[in-house]
């Protein structure tokens, strides 16, 4: 990890997502753009947001149940591999991505789609590698075996 990566991971992903959504809303308001009607759909948006929230809360609950750290910068006491973690190594992030994507689908303008893409890039380039490196250092082959068996996203 480098100095930029270390600085970025000090911010919490929910705060980053809220900042990106706030910036998207400001751009949406300041620079009115046409909706992308092919992608904008309130039913699809609500389903995406609800799915994302459900995935995120399920993953959070499994961490609570295992009594391990949820914050990416704290040290985990165990590797959670049950429930949604059998399908994705990062379901909390996946849930947040789905919720932001749902908002983008609901509003249907470019700033919200860009916020979704930026959040994915930040999480995939900084948070996932940071966490995976720390878990490998803390748990060794137990984590690398899990990493080989379960994909990063889905």
Residue frames as a rotation matrix with the C-alpha (Angstrom) as fourth column:
UNK 1
0.583 0.812 0.000 0.00
0.812 -0.583 0.000 0.00
0.000 0.000 -1.000 0.00
UNK 2
-0.451 -0.720 0.528 1.16
0.688 -0.657 -0.309 3.54
0.569 0.224 0.791 -0.65
UNK 3
-0.929 0.005 -0.370 0.54
0.274 -0.663 -0.697 6.82
-0.249 -0.749 0.614 1.17
UNK 4
-0.663 0.735 -0.141 -2.52
-0.690 -0.528 0.495 7.68
0.289 0.426 0.858 -0.96
UNK 5
-0.157 0.593 -0.790 -4.09
0.014 0.801 0.598 4.29
0.988 0.083 -0.134 -0.33
UNK 6
-0.598 -0.140 -0.789 -3.38
0.746 0.262 -0.612 4.53
0.292 -0.955 -0.053 3.39
UNK 7
-0.957 0.252 -0.145 -5.05
-0.183 -0.909 -0.373 7.96
-0.226 -0.331 0.916 3.49
UNK 8
-0.469 0.821 -0.326 -8.13
-0.649 -0.070 0.758 6.86
0.599 0.567 0.565 1.52
UNK 9
-0.213 0.411 -0.887 -8.84
0.319 0.887 0.334 3.78
0.923 -0.212 -0.320 3.67
UNK 10
-0.938 -0.109 -0.330 -9.04
0.348 -0.280 -0.895 6.01
0.005 -0.954 0.300 6.75
UNK 11
-0.595 0.800 -0.079 -12.40
-0.803 -0.596 0.005 7.23
-0.043 0.066 0.997 5.46
UNK 12
-0.492 0.502 0.711 -15.38
-0.039 0.804 -0.594 4.99
-0.870 -0.319 -0.376 5.95
UNK 13
-0.915 0.135 0.381 -17.03
0.404 0.279 0.871 3.59
0.011 0.951 -0.310 2.78
UNK 14
0.083 0.996 -0.021 -20.53
0.991 -0.085 -0.100 4.75
-0.101 -0.013 -0.995 3.86
UNK 15
0.266 -0.050 -0.963 -19.17
0.229 -0.967 0.114 8.30
-0.936 -0.251 -0.246 4.17
UNK 16
-0.798 -0.584 -0.152 -17.53
-0.054 -0.182 0.982 8.04
-0.601 0.791 0.114 0.77
UNK 17
-0.601 0.644 0.474 -20.80
0.793 0.403 0.457 6.83
0.103 0.650 -0.753 -0.75
UNK 18
0.387 0.780 -0.491 -22.73
0.821 -0.534 -0.201 9.69
-0.419 -0.325 -0.848 0.86
UNK 19
-0.136 -0.532 -0.835 -20.15
-0.025 -0.841 0.540 12.23
-0.990 0.095 0.101 -0.35
UNK 20
-0.948 -0.235 0.216 -20.36
0.180 0.164 0.970 10.89
-0.263 0.958 -0.113 -3.90
UNK 21
-0.203 0.951 0.233 -24.18
0.974 0.172 0.147 10.97
0.100 0.257 -0.961 -3.80
UNK 22
0.382 0.301 -0.874 -24.11
0.513 -0.855 -0.071 14.54
-0.769 -0.421 -0.481 -2.46
UNK 23
-0.551 -0.648 -0.527 -21.74
-0.154 -0.542 0.826 15.59
-0.821 0.536 0.199 -5.24
UNK 24
-0.830 0.321 0.456 -23.95
0.556 0.427 0.713 13.85
0.034 0.845 -0.533 -7.80
UNK 25
0.186 0.955 -0.230 -27.01
0.957 -0.229 -0.177 15.64
-0.222 -0.188 -0.957 -6.42
UNK 26
0.117 -0.218 -0.969 -25.22
0.124 -0.965 0.232 19.00
-0.985 -0.147 -0.086 -6.61
UNK 27
-0.876 -0.466 -0.124 -24.16
-0.089 -0.097 0.991 18.35
-0.475 0.879 0.044 -10.22
UNK 28
-0.526 0.770 0.361 -27.65
0.850 0.458 0.260 17.11
0.035 0.443 -0.896 -11.05
UNK 29
0.405 0.716 -0.569 -29.11
0.763 -0.607 -0.220 20.34
-0.503 -0.345 -0.792 -9.69
UNK 30
0.039 -0.488 -0.872 -26.46
-0.079 -0.871 0.485 22.73
-0.996 0.050 -0.072 -11.07
UNK 31
-0.710 -0.310 -0.632 -26.15
-0.654 -0.041 0.756 21.14
-0.260 0.950 -0.173 -14.52
UNK 32
0.202 0.879 0.433 -29.54
-0.511 0.472 -0.719 19.73
-0.836 -0.076 0.544 -15.48
UNK 33
-0.813 -0.460 -0.356 -29.01
-0.557 0.442 0.703 16.77
-0.166 0.770 -0.616 -17.78
UNK 34
0.080 0.857 -0.509 -31.52
-0.879 0.301 0.370 14.66
0.470 0.418 0.778 -19.59
UNK 35
0.225 0.091 0.970 -32.55
-0.685 0.723 0.091 11.44
-0.693 -0.685 0.225 -17.92
UNK 36
-0.769 -0.414 -0.487 -31.30
-0.628 0.631 0.455 8.20
0.118 0.656 -0.746 -19.40
UNK 37
0.069 0.979 0.190 -34.79
-0.994 0.084 -0.075 6.76
-0.090 -0.184 0.979 -19.79
UNK 38
0.291 0.025 -0.956 -33.65
-0.437 0.893 -0.109 3.33
0.851 0.450 0.271 -20.91
UNK 39
-0.527 -0.592 -0.610 -31.94
0.294 0.547 -0.784 2.82
0.798 -0.592 -0.114 -17.57
UNK 40
-0.861 0.224 0.458 -34.17
-0.496 -0.572 -0.653 4.92
0.116 -0.789 0.604 -15.33
UNK 41
-0.137 0.838 -0.528 -36.87
-0.019 0.531 0.847 2.85
0.990 0.126 -0.057 -13.69
UNK 42
-0.104 0.124 0.987 -38.43
-0.912 -0.408 -0.045 3.39
0.397 -0.904 0.156 -10.29
UNK 43
0.886 0.452 0.108 -39.39
-0.459 0.814 0.357 -0.29
0.073 -0.366 0.928 -9.85
UNK 44
0.573 -0.759 -0.310 -35.93
0.443 0.605 -0.662 -1.53
0.689 0.242 0.683 -10.79
UNK 45
-0.203 -0.652 0.731 -34.40
-0.299 -0.670 -0.680 1.22
0.932 -0.357 -0.059 -8.64
UNK 46
0.307 0.396 0.865 -36.38
-0.935 -0.047 0.353 0.27
0.181 -0.917 0.356 -5.53
UNK 47
0.990 0.043 -0.137 -35.60
-0.031 0.996 0.088 -3.44
0.140 -0.082 0.987 -6.02
UNK 48
0.265 -0.964 -0.012 -31.90
0.364 0.111 -0.925 -2.63
0.893 0.241 0.380 -6.41
UNK 49
-0.217 -0.304 0.928 -31.83
-0.638 -0.675 -0.371 -0.42
0.739 -0.672 -0.047 -3.32
UNK 50
0.612 0.526 0.591 -33.73
-0.791 0.394 0.469 -2.96
0.014 -0.754 0.657 -1.20
UNK 51
0.880 -0.359 -0.312 -31.49
0.262 0.913 -0.311 -5.81
0.396 0.192 0.898 -2.41
UNK 52
-0.023 -0.951 0.308 -28.38
0.103 -0.309 -0.945 -3.77
0.994 0.010 0.106 -1.64
UNK 53
-0.038 0.085 0.996 -29.63
-0.883 -0.470 0.007 -2.83
0.469 -0.878 0.093 1.82
UNK 54
0.883 0.435 0.175 -30.57
-0.468 0.795 0.385 -6.44
0.028 -0.422 0.906 2.56
UNK 55
0.607 -0.738 -0.296 -27.16
0.412 0.610 -0.676 -7.75
0.679 0.289 0.675 1.45
UNK 56
-0.225 -0.742 0.632 -25.33
-0.205 -0.598 -0.775 -5.10
0.952 -0.304 -0.017 3.47
UNK 57
0.150 0.363 0.920 -27.37
-0.958 -0.177 0.226 -5.63
0.245 -0.915 0.321 6.65
UNK 58
0.970 0.157 -0.184 -27.12
-0.131 0.980 0.149 -9.42
0.204 -0.121 0.972 6.38
UNK 59
0.251 -0.958 -0.138 -23.32
0.415 0.235 -0.879 -9.15
0.875 0.164 0.456 6.09
UNK 60
-0.286 -0.298 0.911 -23.20
-0.569 -0.712 -0.412 -6.66
0.771 -0.635 0.034 8.98
UNK 61
0.596 0.614 0.517 -25.35
-0.787 0.321 0.526 -8.96
0.157 -0.721 0.675 11.12
UNK 62
0.835 -0.348 -0.425 -22.99
0.274 0.935 -0.227 -11.90
0.477 0.073 0.876 10.44
UNK 63
-0.230 -0.930 0.287 -20.07
0.137 -0.323 -0.936 -9.76
0.963 -0.176 0.202 11.65
UNK 64
-0.062 0.300 0.952 -22.05
-0.877 -0.472 0.092 -8.81
0.477 -0.829 0.293 14.77
UNK 65
0.887 0.462 -0.021 -22.90
-0.418 0.819 0.393 -12.45
0.199 -0.339 0.919 15.39
UNK 66
0.549 -0.763 -0.340 -19.22
0.539 0.634 -0.555 -13.43
0.639 0.122 0.760 15.02
UNK 67
0.906 -0.142 -0.398 -18.23
0.255 -0.567 0.783 -10.55
-0.337 -0.812 -0.477 17.33
UNK 68
-0.095 -0.946 0.311 -15.55
0.939 0.019 0.344 -9.30
-0.332 0.324 0.886 14.95
UNK 69
-0.426 -0.183 -0.886 -14.56
0.123 -0.982 0.144 -5.82
-0.896 -0.047 0.441 13.79
UNK 70
0.522 0.682 0.512 -16.66
0.686 0.021 -0.727 -4.26
-0.507 0.731 -0.457 11.05
UNK 71
0.791 -0.275 -0.547 -14.46
-0.378 -0.922 -0.084 -1.22
-0.481 0.273 -0.833 10.36
UNK 72
0.906 -0.415 -0.082 -11.92
0.143 0.482 -0.865 -1.93
0.398 0.772 0.496 7.60
UNK 73
0.146 -0.915 0.376 -9.06
-0.452 -0.400 -0.797 -0.40
0.880 -0.054 -0.472 9.62
UNK 74
0.256 -0.018 0.967 -9.71
-0.947 0.196 0.254 -2.48
-0.194 -0.980 0.033 12.73
UNK 75
-0.749 -0.616 -0.243 -8.32
-0.643 0.765 0.043 -5.98
0.159 0.189 -0.969 13.26
UNK 76
0.322 0.867 -0.380 -10.74
-0.740 0.481 0.471 -8.85
0.591 0.129 0.796 12.66
UNK 77
-0.180 -0.336 0.925 -10.80
-0.882 0.470 -0.001 -11.65
-0.435 -0.816 -0.381 15.21
UNK 78
-0.204 0.163 0.965 -12.30
0.240 0.964 -0.112 -14.23
-0.949 0.208 -0.236 12.82
UNK 79
-0.936 0.024 -0.350 -12.98
-0.346 -0.229 0.910 -14.69
-0.058 0.973 0.222 9.13
UNK 80
-0.086 0.971 0.222 -16.71
-0.416 0.168 -0.894 -14.79
-0.905 -0.169 0.389 8.43
UNK 81
-0.906 -0.296 -0.304 -17.39
-0.402 0.371 0.837 -17.41
-0.135 0.880 -0.455 5.74
UNK 82
-0.628 0.742 0.233 -21.06
0.650 0.665 -0.367 -18.25
-0.428 -0.079 -0.901 6.27
UNK 83
0.283 0.875 -0.392 -24.25
0.402 -0.480 -0.780 -16.85
-0.871 0.064 -0.487 4.78
UNK 84
0.980 0.152 -0.129 -23.69
-0.028 -0.538 -0.843 -14.23
-0.198 0.829 -0.523 2.09
UNK 85
0.277 -0.956 -0.093 -19.92
-0.835 -0.287 0.470 -14.60
-0.476 -0.053 -0.878 2.61
UNK 86
-0.030 -0.225 0.974 -20.14
0.248 0.942 0.226 -17.93
-0.968 0.248 0.028 0.80
UNK 87
0.594 0.367 0.715 -20.96
0.770 -0.005 -0.637 -15.95
-0.230 0.930 -0.286 -2.37
UNK 88
0.591 -0.357 0.723 -18.91
0.177 -0.817 -0.548 -12.76
0.787 0.452 -0.420 -1.96
UNK 89
-0.187 -0.741 -0.645 -15.85
0.914 0.110 -0.391 -11.74
0.361 -0.662 0.657 0.05
UNK 90
-0.964 -0.201 -0.175 -17.11
0.248 -0.920 -0.305 -8.14
-0.099 -0.338 0.936 0.26
UNK 91
-0.304 0.927 0.220 -20.92
0.877 0.182 0.445 -8.19
0.373 0.328 -0.868 0.54
UNK 92
0.161 0.359 -0.919 -21.14
0.689 -0.708 -0.156 -5.01
-0.706 -0.609 -0.361 2.63
UNK 93
-0.615 -0.449 -0.648 -19.43
-0.157 -0.736 0.659 -3.10
-0.773 0.507 0.382 -0.17
UNK 94
-0.903 0.338 0.266 -21.54
0.392 0.393 0.832 -4.93
0.177 0.855 -0.487 -2.73
UNK 95
-0.014 0.943 -0.332 -24.66
0.990 -0.033 -0.135 -3.83
-0.138 -0.330 -0.934 -0.85
UNK 96
-0.005 -0.060 -0.998 -23.51
0.230 -0.972 0.057 -0.21
-0.973 -0.229 0.019 -0.85
UNK 97
-0.923 -0.355 -0.148 -22.76
-0.082 -0.194 0.978 -0.41
-0.376 0.914 0.150 -4.59
UNK 98
-0.595 0.766 0.242 -26.25
0.757 0.433 0.489 -1.76
0.270 0.475 -0.838 -5.25
UNK 99
0.193 0.690 -0.697 -27.84
0.827 -0.497 -0.263 1.02
-0.528 -0.526 -0.667 -3.19
UNK 100
-0.327 -0.369 -0.870 -25.91
-0.122 -0.896 0.427 3.75
-0.937 0.246 0.248 -5.04
UNK 101
-0.994 -0.012 0.109 -26.74
0.103 0.243 0.964 2.08
-0.038 0.970 -0.241 -8.35
UNK 102
-0.269 0.962 -0.045 -30.39
0.963 0.267 -0.041 2.01
-0.027 -0.055 -0.998 -7.30
UNK 103
0.161 0.256 -0.953 -30.33
0.338 -0.922 -0.190 5.75
-0.927 -0.292 -0.235 -6.67
UNK 104
-0.746 -0.492 -0.449 -28.72
-0.264 -0.399 0.878 6.21
-0.611 0.773 0.168 -10.10
UNK 105
-0.817 0.505 0.279 -31.49
0.552 0.542 0.634 4.15
0.169 0.672 -0.721 -11.68
UNK 106
0.042 0.871 -0.489 -34.12
0.910 -0.236 -0.341 6.16
-0.413 -0.431 -0.803 -9.81
UNK 107
0.163 -0.042 -0.986 -32.77
-0.010 -0.999 0.041 9.60
-0.987 0.003 -0.163 -10.76
UNK 108
0.567 0.122 0.815 -31.44
0.674 0.500 -0.544 8.49
-0.473 0.858 0.201 -14.13
UNK 109
0.960 -0.277 -0.039 -28.85
-0.251 -0.792 -0.557 11.22
0.124 0.545 -0.830 -14.78
UNK 110
0.493 -0.840 -0.226 -25.16
0.103 0.314 -0.944 11.00
0.864 0.442 0.242 -15.55
UNK 111
-0.129 -0.627 0.768 -23.82
-0.768 -0.427 -0.477 12.36
0.628 -0.652 -0.426 -12.22
UNK 112
0.402 0.346 0.848 -25.46
-0.851 0.483 0.207 9.52
-0.338 -0.804 0.489 -10.31
UNK 113
0.985 -0.140 -0.097 -24.15
0.077 0.875 -0.478 6.88
0.151 0.463 0.873 -12.71
UNK 114
0.229 -0.956 0.183 -20.68
-0.156 -0.221 -0.963 8.43
0.961 0.191 -0.200 -12.36
UNK 115
0.065 -0.141 0.988 -20.99
-0.981 -0.188 0.038 8.35
0.181 -0.972 -0.151 -8.57
UNK 116
0.874 0.302 0.380 -21.70
-0.367 0.924 0.110 4.62
-0.318 -0.235 0.918 -8.80
UNK 117
0.770 -0.631 -0.096 -18.69
0.268 0.456 -0.849 4.00
0.579 0.628 0.520 -11.02
UNK 118
0.033 -0.784 0.620 -16.41
-0.518 -0.544 -0.660 6.12
0.855 -0.299 -0.424 -8.82
UNK 119
0.367 0.148 0.918 -17.52
-0.916 0.226 0.330 4.27
-0.159 -0.963 0.218 -5.69
UNK 120
0.995 -0.015 0.096 -16.84
0.034 0.978 -0.204 0.92
-0.091 0.207 0.974 -7.35
UNK 121
0.486 -0.869 0.097 -13.37
0.125 -0.041 -0.991 2.09
0.865 0.494 0.088 -8.40
UNK 122
0.006 -0.466 0.885 -12.49
-0.831 -0.494 -0.255 3.41
0.556 -0.734 -0.390 -4.92
UNK 123
0.590 0.283 0.757 -13.68
-0.715 0.619 0.326 0.24
-0.376 -0.733 0.567 -3.19
UNK 124
0.985 -0.150 0.087 -12.09
0.173 0.871 -0.459 -2.13
-0.007 0.467 0.884 -5.70
UNK 125
0.441 -0.868 0.229 -8.76
0.160 -0.175 -0.972 -0.28
0.883 0.465 0.061 -5.97
UNK 126
-0.298 -0.593 0.748 -8.23
-0.575 -0.514 -0.636 0.75
0.762 -0.620 -0.187 -2.35
UNK 127
0.108 0.407 0.907 -10.47
-0.993 0.090 0.078 -0.91
-0.050 -0.909 0.414 0.23
UNK 128
0.947 0.305 -0.104 -10.60
-0.313 0.946 -0.080 -4.49
0.074 0.109 0.991 -1.07
UNK 129
0.357 -0.878 -0.317 -6.82
0.148 0.389 -0.909 -4.84
0.922 0.278 0.269 -1.57
UNK 130
-0.317 -0.444 0.838 -6.19
-0.704 -0.482 -0.522 -3.18
0.635 -0.756 -0.160 1.81
UNK 131
0.377 0.561 0.737 -8.52
-0.907 0.384 0.172 -5.56
-0.187 -0.733 0.654 3.63
UNK 132
0.949 -0.006 -0.314 -7.34
-0.113 0.927 -0.357 -8.63
0.293 0.374 0.880 1.72
UNK 133
0.043 -0.999 0.010 -3.71
-0.119 -0.015 -0.993 -7.79
0.992 0.041 -0.120 2.51
UNK 134
-0.325 -0.115 0.939 -4.49
-0.900 -0.268 -0.345 -7.36
0.291 -0.956 -0.016 6.22
UNK 135
0.657 0.641 0.396 -6.55
-0.725 0.681 0.102 -10.56
-0.204 -0.355 0.912 6.38
UNK 136
0.723 -0.493 -0.484 -3.80
0.033 0.725 -0.688 -12.53
0.690 0.482 0.540 4.65
UNK 137
-0.302 -0.880 0.366 -1.27
-0.367 -0.247 -0.897 -11.14
0.880 -0.406 -0.248 7.14
UNK 138
-0.235 0.282 0.930 -3.52
-0.972 -0.097 -0.216 -11.95
0.029 -0.955 0.297 10.12
UNK 139
0.486 0.618 0.618 -4.92
-0.641 0.733 -0.229 -15.33
-0.594 -0.285 0.752 9.07
UNK 140
-0.526 -0.850 0.028 -2.45
-0.584 0.385 0.714 -16.68
-0.618 0.359 -0.699 6.49
UNK 141
-0.984 0.044 -0.171 -3.55
-0.103 0.646 0.756 -19.80
0.143 0.762 -0.632 4.64
UNK 142
-0.469 0.879 -0.081 -6.97
0.659 0.287 -0.695 -19.77
-0.587 -0.380 -0.715 6.29
UNK 143
0.176 0.535 -0.826 -7.76
-0.172 -0.810 -0.561 -16.55
-0.969 0.241 -0.050 4.45
UNK 144
-0.534 -0.419 -0.734 -5.98
-0.765 -0.131 0.631 -17.41
-0.361 0.898 -0.251 1.19
UNK 145
-0.926 0.292 0.241 -7.93
0.338 0.924 0.178 -20.68
-0.171 0.246 -0.954 1.04
UNK 146
0.004 0.957 -0.289 -11.17
0.575 -0.239 -0.783 -18.71
-0.818 -0.163 -0.551 1.50
UNK 147
-0.021 -0.103 -0.994 -9.97
-0.504 -0.858 0.100 -16.17
-0.864 0.503 -0.034 -1.08
UNK 148
-0.898 -0.359 -0.255 -9.40
-0.405 0.447 0.798 -18.93
-0.172 0.819 -0.547 -3.63
UNK 149
-0.749 0.642 0.162 -12.85
0.631 0.767 -0.121 -20.44
-0.202 0.011 -0.979 -2.98
UNK 150
0.330 0.906 -0.264 -14.95
0.803 -0.416 -0.427 -17.25
-0.497 -0.071 -0.865 -3.00
UNK 151
-0.075 -0.298 0.952 -14.86
0.847 -0.522 -0.097 -14.44
0.526 0.799 0.292 -5.55
UNK 152
-0.932 -0.317 -0.176 -14.29
0.363 -0.806 -0.468 -10.83
0.007 -0.500 0.866 -4.53
UNK 153
-0.723 0.689 -0.041 -17.74
-0.690 -0.723 0.036 -9.69
-0.005 0.055 0.998 -5.71
UNK 154
0.304 0.855 0.419 -20.08
-0.747 0.487 -0.452 -12.50
-0.591 -0.176 0.787 -6.81
